[in-house]
Structures are given as C-alpha cells and as structure tokens.
Amino acid sequence: MSDKIETMGNSVIQHGPENSRIYLMKVGGADVPEIVGKLEKLAQKKSYSKIFAKVPLQLKPFFREEDYKAEAMVPGFYQGRDEAVFLAKFLSKERELEPKTDEISANLTIARSKAKQRTDTDIKSFRIKKAEPGDAENISGVFKRVFETYPFPVHDVGYIKDTMRGHICYFCAVEKDTKKIAAVSSAEIDATEKNVEMTDFATLPAYRGNGLAGALLERMESEMATMGIKKAYTIARALSVGVNILFARAGYEYAGTLINNTNICGQIESMNVWHKSFR
C-alpha cells in the first residue's frame, strides 16, 4: 500500500511505511514552528527513519534548531522569487549512510559533461500528447511495468484519474501505427507558487533508446511555460545516470542530493534535485 497524503494544520504531508518517512510537501506558514515538533512526534509514533521537508528558505532556522540538515536548495521556487530549501532529519544512523556516494558522484560528472548536448534521435513514429481521462488505465499499466515500487500510488487507475482532474498533467508518447502508449510522464503543478515538478518518467523496455523521455520533457516545458509557470524542478534517481543526463541536457541545474529518500523500483534510493527557470 502506498504512503498516504493528508493535511497537518494548513500543511500537506505524505507519510507511511513504504518510504519509512514523512515528507512535508507544502508548509502553511502559520503552522511554524509548532509543526516541527508535530512531525517529530508522528515520526516517532510510526517508527519512521527520515523526515523530509520542502520549505521556504526563511523557515530554515526553525528546522535547523531541531537538527535538520539542508540537502538541496532551489532558487526562485516560490513565484519565481523566493528560494526553497530541502531539509532532512534522520532518525536512524543506517538511513543517513549512503554506501554508493562514488557512483552518485560519477553519475553527476557524466550528466554535467553532457549538459545541453542534443541527442540524434528520431521520434517520427510517435506522437507526443497531453493525456486524457481515457488514457488513465494504459498510463497506470506503463507505471506497473516500469516501477516495482513508487512513492505515490501511480499503479492505481483511480489515482491517475483523480489527479488528472486536479493539479497533475500527464503526457504520453504514443506509437502512431499501434496507438500504443510507449512512454509517460507527468507535471505536478503548484499554480499558486508557479512551480512544477517534472516527474513520473517511464518508458516501456521495448521503446527505450528512442529519445521519448526527452521529447516528453520538451512538450511538458512548452505547456508549463504557456501556463505562466516560472520554475521547473525534478527529484531524480541519483543512481540512474540516464535520467540525470536527461535533465542536464535540457538545461537543468543540479541543486543537491536527498540521501536515502525514496522507495522506488523496489528499494529506498537517494535522489538528485535539478531545476530550471522559465523566462
């Protein structure tokens, strides 16, 4: 069962045993500083091993007082002006240790070396489109095949439909001949703060190597820019060199690494934060 999303005062959190963490996704300013203690109490009660918070930079001191560490920082996150800081508090020594730091560092070096390079791919056999409710079942099917585990319930068709009606835009790469969805992605929009998380990139194994993720990202960026979004970011698997190359090539900047943050593809992995401004 996926972790649940709920409110805590005026704030939004995600938590559960799947990721063994609390994720403070959006903080209500009036909830600070009391929410810091509430998060700690919930984590202790549930025996979670990490608390992860995404908050405006000016709120950082309240969390630092309780031993949170800054793992990433993104400028212009809030309405293109104010900075966001990604903070972590580890509740177990094991969760705090990343044994593959050398591999993560090597992946970053490779990605940065390919920054803004274009790939010679041919997607003429595919159509890139914004998904519709009728695509939800096939989108969920792609996620099930690509991700053994995932931090949000993308395997659930109902979740896809519900979020599609709300704050998430899904995109598909459709094979023209077969009409089959070969790859998907999503844009999770915060219209108030004018930022978007570019996420959920999944390509079926038979279609990899065609540049579909890059084509999806390009379409997503175009769509988000027309909506007045000012900042795009992603939380990408640090051990996947391909996804880091994808964002580096698209002009995204590295912002930091979230240690042992997310249960994805069957295990808890560290994640890299990348960001890009839209003018």
Secondary structure as a PSIPRED ss2 file (coil, helix, strand):
# PSIPRED VFORMAT (PSIPRED V4.0)

   1 M C   1.000  0.000  0.000
   2 S C   1.000  0.000  0.000
   3 D C   1.000  0.000  0.000
   4 K E   0.000  0.000  1.000
   5 I E   0.000  0.000  1.000
   6 E E   0.000  0.000  1.000
   7 T E   0.000  0.000  1.000
   8 M E   0.000  0.000  1.000
   9 G C   1.000  0.000  0.000
  10 N C   1.000  0.000  0.000
  11 S E   0.000  0.000  1.000
  12 V E   0.000  0.000  1.000
  13 I E   0.000  0.000  1.000
  14 Q E   0.000  0.000  1.000
  15 H E   0.000  0.000  1.000
  16 G E   0.000  0.000  1.000
  17 P C   1.000  0.000  0.000
  18 E C   1.000  0.000  0.000
  19 N C   1.000  0.000  0.000
  20 S C   1.000  0.000  0.000
  21 R E   0.000  0.000  1.000
  22 I E   0.000  0.000  1.000
  23 Y E   0.000  0.000  1.000
  24 L E   0.000  0.000  1.000
  25 M E   0.000  0.000  1.000
  26 K E   0.000  0.000  1.000
  27 V C   1.000  0.000  0.000
  28 G C   1.000  0.000  0.000
  29 G H   0.000  1.000  0.000
  30 A H   0.000  1.000  0.000
  31 D H   0.000  1.000  0.000
  32 V C   1.000  0.000  0.000
  33 P C   1.000  0.000  0.000
  34 E H   0.000  1.000  0.000
  35 I H   0.000  1.000  0.000
  36 V H   0.000  1.000  0.000
  37 G H   0.000  1.000  0.000
  38 K H   0.000  1.000  0.000
  39 L H   0.000  1.000  0.000
  40 E H   0.000  1.000  0.000
  41 K H   0.000  1.000  0.000
  42 L H   0.000  1.000  0.000
  43 A H   0.000  1.000  0.000
  44 Q H   0.000  1.000  0.000
  45 K H   0.000  1.000  0.000
  46 K H   0.000  1.000  0.000
  47 S C   1.000  0.000  0.000
  48 Y C   1.000  0.000  0.000
  49 S C   1.000  0.000  0.000
  50 K E   0.000  0.000  1.000
  51 I E   0.000  0.000  1.000
  52 F E   0.000  0.000  1.000
  53 A E   0.000  0.000  1.000
  54 K E   0.000  0.000  1.000
  55 V E   0.000  0.000  1.000
  56 P E   0.000  0.000  1.000
  57 L H   0.000  1.000  0.000
  58 Q H   0.000  1.000  0.000
  59 L H   0.000  1.000  0.000
  60 K H   0.000  1.000  0.000
  61 P H   0.000  1.000  0.000
  62 F H   0.000  1.000  0.000
  63 F H   0.000  1.000  0.000
  64 R H   0.000  1.000  0.000
  65 E C   1.000  0.000  0.000
  66 E C   1.000  0.000  0.000
  67 D C   1.000  0.000  0.000
  68 Y C   1.000  0.000  0.000
  69 K E   0.000  0.000  1.000
  70 A E   0.000  0.000  1.000
  71 E E   0.000  0.000  1.000
  72 A E   0.000  0.000  1.000
  73 M E   0.000  0.000  1.000
  74 V E   0.000  0.000  1.000
  75 P E   0.000  0.000  1.000
  76 G E   0.000  0.000  1.000
  77 F E   0.000  0.000  1.000
  78 Y E   0.000  0.000  1.000
  79 Q C   1.000  0.000  0.000
  80 G C   1.000  0.000  0.000
  81 R C   1.000  0.000  0.000
  82 D E   0.000  0.000  1.000
  83 E E   0.000  0.000  1.000
  84 A E   0.000  0.000  1.000
  85 V E   0.000  0.000  1.000
  86 F E   0.000  0.000  1.000
  87 L E   0.000  0.000  1.000
  88 A E   0.000  0.000  1.000
  89 K E   0.000  0.000  1.000
  90 F E   0.000  0.000  1.000
  91 L C   1.000  0.000  0.000
  92 S C   1.000  0.000  0.000
  93 K H   0.000  1.000  0.000
  94 E H   0.000  1.000  0.000
  95 R H   0.000  1.000  0.000
  96 E H   0.000  1.000  0.000
  97 L C   1.000  0.000  0.000
  98 E C   1.000  0.000  0.000
  99 P C   1.000  0.000  0.000
 100 K C   1.000  0.000  0.000
 101 T H   0.000  1.000  0.000
 102 D H   0.000  1.000  0.000
 103 E H   0.000  1.000  0.000
 104 I H   0.000  1.000  0.000
 105 S H   0.000  1.000  0.000
 106 A H   0.000  1.000  0.000
 107 N H   0.000  1.000  0.000
 108 L H   0.000  1.000  0.000
 109 T H   0.000  1.000  0.000
 110 I H   0.000  1.000  0.000
 111 A H   0.000  1.000  0.000
 112 R H   0.000  1.000  0.000
 113 S H   0.000  1.000  0.000
 114 K C   1.000  0.000  0.000
 115 A C   1.000  0.000  0.000
 116 K C   1.000  0.000  0.000
 117 Q C   1.000  0.000  0.000
 118 R C   1.000  0.000  0.000
 119 T C   1.000  0.000  0.000
 120 D C   1.000  0.000  0.000
 121 T C   1.000  0.000  0.000
 122 D C   1.000  0.000  0.000
 123 I C   1.000  0.000  0.000
 124 K C   1.000  0.000  0.000
 125 S C   1.000  0.000  0.000
 126 F E   0.000  0.000  1.000
 127 R E   0.000  0.000  1.000
 128 I E   0.000  0.000  1.000
 129 K E   0.000  0.000  1.000
 130 K E   0.000  0.000  1.000
 131 A C   1.000  0.000  0.000
 132 E C   1.000  0.000  0.000
 133 P H   0.000  1.000  0.000
 134 G H   0.000  1.000  0.000
 135 D H   0.000  1.000  0.000
 136 A H   0.000  1.000  0.000
 137 E H   0.000  1.000  0.000
 138 N H   0.000  1.000  0.000
 139 I H   0.000  1.000  0.000
 140 S H   0.000  1.000  0.000
 141 G H   0.000  1.000  0.000
 142 V H   0.000  1.000  0.000
 143 F H   0.000  1.000  0.000
 144 K H   0.000  1.000  0.000
 145 R H   0.000  1.000  0.000
 146 V H   0.000  1.000  0.000
 147 F C   1.000  0.000  0.000
 148 E C   1.000  0.000  0.000
 149 T C   1.000  0.000  0.000
 150 Y C   1.000  0.000  0.000
 151 P C   1.000  0.000  0.000
 152 F C   1.000  0.000  0.000
 153 P C   1.000  0.000  0.000
 154 V C   1.000  0.000  0.000
 155 H C   1.000  0.000  0.000
 156 D C   1.000  0.000  0.000
 157 V H   0.000  1.000  0.000
 158 G H   0.000  1.000  0.000
 159 Y H   0.000  1.000  0.000
 160 I H   0.000  1.000  0.000
 161 K H   0.000  1.000  0.000
 162 D H   0.000  1.000  0.000
 163 T H   0.000  1.000  0.000
 164 M H   0.000  1.000  0.000
 165 R C   1.000  0.000  0.000
 166 G C   1.000  0.000  0.000
 167 H C   1.000  0.000  0.000
 168 I E   0.000  0.000  1.000
 169 C E   0.000  0.000  1.000
 170 Y E   0.000  0.000  1.000
 171 F E   0.000  0.000  1.000
 172 C E   0.000  0.000  1.000
 173 A E   0.000  0.000  1.000
 174 V E   0.000  0.000  1.000
 175 E E   0.000  0.000  1.000
 176 K C   1.000  0.000  0.000
 177 D C   1.000  0.000  0.000
 178 T C   1.000  0.000  0.000
 179 K C   1.000  0.000  0.000
 180 K C   1.000  0.000  0.000
 181 I E   0.000  0.000  1.000
 182 A E   0.000  0.000  1.000
 183 A E   0.000  0.000  1.000
 184 V E   0.000  0.000  1.000
 185 S E   0.000  0.000  1.000
 186 S E   0.000  0.000  1.000
 187 A E   0.000  0.000  1.000
 188 E E   0.000  0.000  1.000
 189 I E   0.000  0.000  1.000
 190 D E   0.000  0.000  1.000
 191 A C   1.000  0.000  0.000
 192 T C   1.000  0.000  0.000
 193 E C   1.000  0.000  0.000
 194 K C   1.000  0.000  0.000
 195 N E   0.000  0.000  1.000
 196 V E   0.000  0.000  1.000
 197 E E   0.000  0.000  1.000
 198 M E   0.000  0.000  1.000
 199 T E   0.000  0.000  1.000
 200 D E   0.000  0.000  1.000
 201 F E   0.000  0.000  1.000
 202 A E   0.000  0.000  1.000
 203 T E   0.000  0.000  1.000
 204 L C   1.000  0.000  0.000
 205 P H   0.000  1.000  0.000
 206 A H   0.000  1.000  0.000
 207 Y H   0.000  1.000  0.000
 208 R C   1.000  0.000  0.000
 209 G C   1.000  0.000  0.000
 210 N C   1.000  0.000  0.000
 211 G C   1.000  0.000  0.000
 212 L H   0.000  1.000  0.000
 213 A H   0.000  1.000  0.000
 214 G H   0.000  1.000  0.000
 215 A H   0.000  1.000  0.000
 216 L H   0.000  1.000  0.000
 217 L H   0.000  1.000  0.000
 218 E H   0.000  1.000  0.000
 219 R H   0.000  1.000  0.000
 220 M H   0.000  1.000  0.000
 221 E H   0.000  1.000  0.000
 222 S H   0.000  1.000  0.000
 223 E H   0.000  1.000  0.000
 224 M H   0.000  1.000  0.000
 225 A H   0.000  1.000  0.000
 226 T H   0.000  1.000  0.000
 227 M C   1.000  0.000  0.000
 228 G C   1.000  0.000  0.000
 229 I C   1.000  0.000  0.000
 230 K C   1.000  0.000  0.000
 231 K E   0.000  0.000  1.000
 232 A E   0.000  0.000  1.000
 233 Y E   0.000  0.000  1.000
 234 T E   0.000  0.000  1.000
 235 I E   0.000  0.000  1.000
 236 A E   0.000  0.000  1.000
 237 R E   0.000  0.000  1.000
 238 A C   1.000  0.000  0.000
 239 L C   1.000  0.000  0.000
 240 S C   1.000  0.000  0.000
 241 V H   0.000  1.000  0.000
 242 G H   0.000  1.000  0.000
 243 V H   0.000  1.000  0.000
 244 N H   0.000  1.000  0.000
 245 I H   0.000  1.000  0.000
 246 L H   0.000  1.000  0.000
 247 F H   0.000  1.000  0.000
 248 A H   0.000  1.000  0.000
 249 R H   0.000  1.000  0.000
 250 A C   1.000  0.000  0.000
 251 G C   1.000  0.000  0.000
 252 Y C   1.000  0.000  0.000
 253 E E   0.000  0.000  1.000
 254 Y E   0.000  0.000  1.000
 255 A E   0.000  0.000  1.000
 256 G E   0.000  0.000  1.000
 257 T E   0.000  0.000  1.000
 258 L E   0.000  0.000  1.000
 259 I E   0.000  0.000  1.000
 260 N E   0.000  0.000  1.000
 261 N E   0.000  0.000  1.000
 262 T E   0.000  0.000  1.000
 263 N E   0.000  0.000  1.000
 264 I E   0.000  0.000  1.000
 265 C C   1.000  0.000  0.000
 266 G C   1.000  0.000  0.000
 267 Q E   0.000  0.000  1.000
 268 I E   0.000  0.000  1.000
 269 E E   0.000  0.000  1.000
 270 S E   0.000  0.000  1.000
 271 M E   0.000  0.000  1.000
 272 N E   0.000  0.000  1.000
 273 V E   0.000  0.000  1.000
 274 W E   0.000  0.000  1.000
 275 H E   0.000  0.000  1.000
 276 K E   0.000  0.000  1.000
 277 S E   0.000  0.000  1.000
 278 F C   1.000  0.000  0.000
 279 R C   1.000  0.000  0.000
